[in-house]
Amino acid sequence: MGATERRLLLEAFDSNWIAPLGPQVDAFEAECAAYLEVEDAAALSSGTAAIHLAFLLLHIGPGDRVYAPSFTFCASVNPILYVGATPILIDSDPDTWGMDPNLLAEALEQDSRRGTLPKAVLLVHIYGQASKLEEISMLCEKYGVTLIEDAAEALGTRHRGKHVGTTGYLGLFSFNGNKIITTSGGGLLVSNDKALVAQARHLASQARIPGAGYEHDALGYNYRLSNLLAAVGRGQLQGIEERVAARRANFEDYRARLGDLPGISFLQEPESDRGTHWLSVMQVQPEVFGATPEDIRLALEKENIESRPLWMPMHLQPVFREAKMLGGKVCEELFRTGLCLPSGSALRAEDRERVAAVVRSSAGLLG
Ligand SMILES: *Cc1c(COP(=O)(O)O)cnc(C)c1O
């Protein structure tokens, strides 16, 4: 947090607008929409709430199928179950780690023949890397399936010059404590369809009809962002480009320090993308490097340095045991070989050197 966040928060506090609405919320929404170059944005209590609302707005419910990547955080797919729909999980594509467009194409072709097309495809831009947006949006168009973009980890990521999260019918972002900018907890639903965003605000405010009375025209939710937190978000958003630059610099620096080690590799970003590297992810081939990602994680922990495994694919999770999975080898391999290195926007070169030294000294631990 910086001085701007503090000033805006105290201004909001002193204005006595302590509610899940207010001038800071309105301003934050307008500033997010302007930054993302999208028509409208609704500020919400979380990214999870944004996905839930997206499904509700599309009238997705029991009997409907939704395609989603297996390799993601559980918040992407849990709302499929909240609305009683059926998730179909899809493996990652090795170039972007996002949903594999070839597997999706096969599945949609088969669905189209059988008359079982899904209600939506949920794309996730994982770790701030753009997924194969063109291929997937063309497929969605071809079969008339709605595309939703989960850009919770990818605020600031551009694909062919355009912000991810703004190509599909609906897109969403998260301002959870661990994301590139934060309001401690919060989310954003965006669309170029203003009426849809207005409907999202309505559902997020208990579907209450404007006016003095307490009349509700639908089943609503309490999903709006607090005016205080929106003030924090406004301050954070002002620094988004510096944060993206810092995260990209983390990644480039780790790659320069470690990329030449046998068995260590980093994903190459396509030229058309400007990802955020929300987290710097390294891949370790244990058979070549001589240590597993978990060995390295423990060695770092001994030095009081936190690192994390990659997302455990959803098809390996007890809660999604019943879900259908298409493919699986790519994301299982990512889970086996990946490690998220310290990635904060405030890391210094000497911090990264400390991390790199521990990684280097872990080589050959397996003996
Ligand atoms: C963080 C995250 C979410 C959920 O956001 P919250 O604000 O924590 O509810 C959804 N999808 C992905 C991929 C995420 O990383």
The ligand as an ORCA input file, in Angstrom:
! r2SCAN-3c Opt
* xyz 0 1
  C      -8.135    -15.379     -7.329
  C      -8.844    -16.064     -8.405
  C     -10.251    -16.065     -8.517
  C     -11.170    -15.568     -7.444
  O     -11.024    -14.343     -6.984
  P     -11.411    -13.957     -5.469
  O     -11.440    -12.484     -5.527
  O     -10.337    -14.511     -4.594
  O     -12.750    -14.533     -5.167
  C     -10.833    -16.638     -9.623
  N     -10.103    -17.214    -10.575
  C      -8.770    -17.273    -10.512
  C      -8.023    -17.907    -11.636
  C      -8.095    -16.727     -9.415
  O      -6.755    -16.819     -9.345
*
